[in-house]
């Protein structure tokens, strides 16, 4: 079941206090970036983030879920109504996220 644009819009509104948030549609789902680095996505109307240390510390009881078959597990963010928490989560994750890969020319 693909994610809805309405859920994406809700999450983007919740993240509106955080600079540099962009997204890209990919096969019915949405990949989320902060300043070019992937930090998570919307999969089946679930907000999932990479399981970096900062995210695990801020969400110690978070459930690991696969965004789709064959994918690596990610942390389910269930506190999507708290804008300040979401902003802090993404900001604290940033330094642990890999730099974007450079495309070969």
MOMOVEN-V67566 format. One record per residue. N is the residue number from 1. RES is the residue in one letter. PHI is phi in whole degrees, -180 to 180 (NA if undefined). PSI is psi in whole degrees, -180 to 180 (none if undefined). BURIAL is b if it has 16 or more other C-alpha atoms within 10 Angstrom, else e. Layout:
# MOMOVEN-V67566
{{N:RES:PHI:PSI:BURIAL} {N:RES:PHI:PSI:BURIAL}}
This chain:
# MOMOVEN-V67566
{{1:X:NA:117:e} {2:X:-68:157:e} {3:X:-76:155:b} {4:X:-92:149:e} {5:X:-63:-30:e} {6:X:-64:-41:e} {7:X:-68:-41:b} {8:X:-57:-48:b} {9:X:-60:-39:e} {10:X:-63:-48:e} {11:X:-64:-42:b} {12:X:-62:-38:b} {13:X:-65:-41:e} {14:X:-65:-30:b} {15:X:-93:9:b} {16:X:-64:-17:e} {17:X:-80:-10:e} {18:X:-101:127:b} {19:X:-73:150:e} {20:X:79:16:e} {21:X:-82:126:b} {22:X:-135:171:e} {23:X:-147:163:b} {24:X:-143:132:e} {25:X:-75:137:e} {26:X:-148:107:e} {27:X:52:47:e} {28:X:85:1:e} {29:X:-124:-179:b} {30:X:-135:127:b} {31:X:-94:135:b} {32:X:-110:138:b} {33:X:-125:152:b} {34:X:-126:118:b} {35:X:49:44:e} {36:X:87:-9:b} {37:X:-102:131:b} {38:X:-71:126:b} {39:X:-117:-15:b} {40:X:175:-159:b} {41:X:-174:175:b} {42:X:-109:118:b} {43:X:-131:120:b} {44:X:51:44:b} {45:X:56:37:b} {46:X:-123:137:b} {47:X:-92:112:b} {48:X:-117:143:b} {49:X:-125:159:b} {50:X:-62:144:b} {51:X:-84:56:b} {52:X:-79:164:b} {53:X:-56:-45:e} {54:X:-60:-40:b} {55:X:-67:-41:b} {56:X:-65:-36:b} {57:X:-68:-43:e} {58:X:-73:-25:e} {59:X:-129:69:b} {60:X:-64:-23:e} {61:X:-102:11:e} {62:X:-65:145:b} {63:X:-90:138:e} {64:X:-85:130:b} {65:X:-138:150:e} {66:X:-87:131:e} {67:X:-66:-31:b} {68:X:-161:165:e} {69:X:-57:131:e} {70:X:89:-5:e} {71:X:-88:161:e} {72:X:-73:150:e} {73:X:-69:148:b} {74:X:-131:165:b} {75:X:-87:131:b} {76:X:-81:125:b} {77:X:-93:112:b} {78:X:-102:-7:e} {79:X:-99:54:e} {80:X:-78:-8:b} {81:X:-86:-10:e} {82:X:-101:97:e} {83:X:-59:-43:b} {84:X:-63:-41:e} {85:X:-63:-46:e} {86:X:-62:-41:b} {87:X:-62:-46:b} {88:X:-62:-43:b} {89:X:-57:-53:b} {90:X:-66:-41:b} {91:X:-65:-42:b} {92:X:-74:-26:b} {93:X:-74:-28:b} {94:X:-51:-50:b} {95:X:-65:-21:e} {96:X:-90:-8:e} {97:X:-82:142:b} {98:X:-69:149:e} {99:X:-63:151:e} {100:X:-63:144:e} {101:X:-73:137:e} {102:X:-82:133:e} {103:X:-78:140:e} {104:X:-77:140:e} {105:X:-98:none:e}}
